[in-house]
Amino acid sequence: MKKYLPVIFVLAVIKFIIQWLGNRNYGFHRDELLHLSVSEHLDWGFMEFPPFIAFIGKLSYWLFDYHLLGVRLFPTLAGVAILMLCCFMAKELGGKSRAIFLAGICILAFIPFYRNHTLFQPVAFDQLFWVLGFYFLIKFINSNNKKFLILVGISLGFGLLNKYTMLVWAFGIFVGLFFYKKADLYKNKWLYISGIVAFLLFLPNIIWQFNNDFPLVRHMQRLNESQLEAISPWKFILDQLEMAPIFIMFLCGFIGLFLSKKLKTFKFLGIACLVIFFTMWLAGAKTYYIFALYPVLFSAGAVFVEHLLAKRISLVYVVAAIVFLPMVYFIPEATPILPIEKFTAYKGLEEVDGRYELTGDYADMFGWEEQVQLVDSVYQSLSKSERENCVLWAENYGEAGALKILGKRYGLPNPISRHGSFWTWGFGNKDASVWISLGNEQPSVEHVFEDVELIKMITHKYAIDEEHNIPLYICRKPKVDIELWWKAYKPYIFD
C-alpha cells in the first residue's frame, strides 16, 4: 500500500485546497447557524437530528471560536477522508495504481461533494460513516479479522448518532450479506457483537427520543408534508443522470460488482447498494441522501475499468480525464471559490430591482451579519435598565442562530425562537420590558404586544427571499400570558 500513498496524498491535497478556497467566502449558511446553536445545549438528541453534529460544533468552538474557516474545516476533513477511503477501497477490491488513481479522481469529479464538504451539516459525516462501514466490511472479507467487524459496528453506531439514514445503510448490508457465501457470516458471533456495539452507542439517543415523545416522528411527518411529498419519484432518478460522465462510473461500479470475475467475491455489496438505492427511492428521499453510496461504487467501478482496459492500461488516464475535466467548470456552483461579484458574472446573473437571484444555498449565506448589526444598534440604543430586561425574538432558526452565534461578538443576549429546537430552550424572561422582534410579521407581534414600533424593513440584494424585506420591531406591553402563548405553539414548531 505504501507505494500508492503519494498518489492518494496528492489527490487528497487537491481536494483540501479546493474546499479550503470555498470555505473562506460568503458567510454562515442558516443550517450551519442552527448546528452551532445546538452545540451550546449539548444533549443526546435534538428536535431535528441526532447529537453528533452538536459535539463537533462544541469542538469547533473550543478550537476556533466559531470562525468560518475553522467550523468548515470539519466537513472538509470528512471529505478528504472519504477520498482517501475511496482509494483504499479500490486497493482492497483488487485494484492497482490506475484504479486507485481513478477512484480518487471520481471523488474530485463528483460536484455535489463540494457542497456537502463545505457546509457544517450532518451530511458530510453521514457520508463518512457510510464509507467507513463499507471499508471495514471489505477489510473483514479480505482478512477475516474480527476487529474489522467491530469497527463496522462502531461506524454504524456513530453514524446513527449523526443521521438516521444510517439505518438504511444497515438494512442494505443486512440483506446483502445473505448473498455472501450463502449467509455464512450470520453464523459468526462477532457479527452480533458488532451489532450490540452499534446498539449501545446509539442507545442514549433512543432513550432521549423516548423521553421527548419521539420528535423524530413529528419532524419526519412535517418534512414529508412540506418537502418530500412534492418530490417526483422520477426526479430522484433524473438527478443522478445530470452528471453523465461521473454517473457512468457509478454504473460501472454496479456492473463490475455483478458481472466482473475480479469482483465476484463482493457481489453482495452490489446487492446491498441496490437495496439501499431502491429503499431511498421508494421512501421518496431527497437526491443527496444517496450520495453516500457513490464512493464504494466509484471504487468498484475504477477496479472494473482498470481490469477491462488491462491490455491498454494507459486508457485509464483517458477515462479519468473524461470523468474529471468536464466537471471542473461546475465547481464554483457547489463551493464558493469565487467572490460573489465574480460568481454572479460567472453565472450571468443580472441585478433586478436591486436583487440577485442566487441559488438557495448561496443565498442562505448572506444577510445574517447585517441583521445582527442592526439588532445590536437597536439594542445599544436602549437604556441600561431596558437592556437588562430585553428579549430578542427571532422568527426562524436562521435568524435566531445568527443572533446566537454571530451575536456573541456584539455581546447580545441569547435569542428566543419558536422554531424547532429553539422552542425547547424556552421563552427567556417573560417579564421583559422590551422585546426586539426580528423577522416576525406584523400580525404575529400585534397578537402578543400592545405597543409595537416598526424600526426598519431589512433588505439584502443577495439574501434568500425569506430573509429579504423582513421587519424589525421594538415591542412593549405584552397582552397575552407569555408562558401559555409559548406552550400553545408546540404543535407548530416544525412549520
SULPEJO-V341913 format. One line per field, one symbol per residue. ss: DSSP state (2 for helix, 1 for strand, 0 for the rest). psi: psi as a letter, one per 20 degrees, with the letter a starting at -180 (. if undefined). A space follows every 10 residues. Layout:
ss: ???
psi: ???
//
This chain:
ss: 0222222222 2222222222 2220000002 2222222200 0000000000 0222222222 2222000222 2222222222 2222222222 2200002222 2222222220 2222220000 0222222222 2222222222 2220022222 2222222222 2200022222 2222222220 0002222022 2222222222 2222222222 2000222222 2222220222 0022222222 2002222222 2222222220 2222222222 2222222222 2200002222 2222222222 2222222202 2200222222 2222222200 2222000002 2222222000 0100100002 2220000222 2222222222 2002222201 1111002222 2222222222 0000011000 2222000000 0001111100 0222222211 1111111100 0000222001 1111111100 0222222202 22000
psi: hhiihggggg ghgggggggg hhhhrbaqqh hhhghhghij lprjrrhhra ighhhhgggg ghhjlkpghg gihghghggg hggghgghhg ghjjqbghgg ghghhgghin ghhhghjgqn rigghggghg ggggghgghg hhhkohhhgg hgggggghhh igpiihhhgh ggggghiijo llkhhiiohh ghhghggggh highhggggg ikkmhgghgh ghgghhghhi pphhhgghhh ihmgghhhhg hhgggghhhp hhjhhkhhhg gghgggghgg ghikqqgihi hihgghhggg hggggghhkh imhiihhggg ghgggiighi giihpmipqh hhghghikqq poljqpnrrg gghijqhggh ggggghhggh iqrghhhilp pooqgrhggg hghgghihhi kqqprqqjpc hhhijrjcoi jqhppopoip rghghhhhqh opppgqopqp iiqqhhjplq qpqpqrmpjr oggggghiig ijij.
//
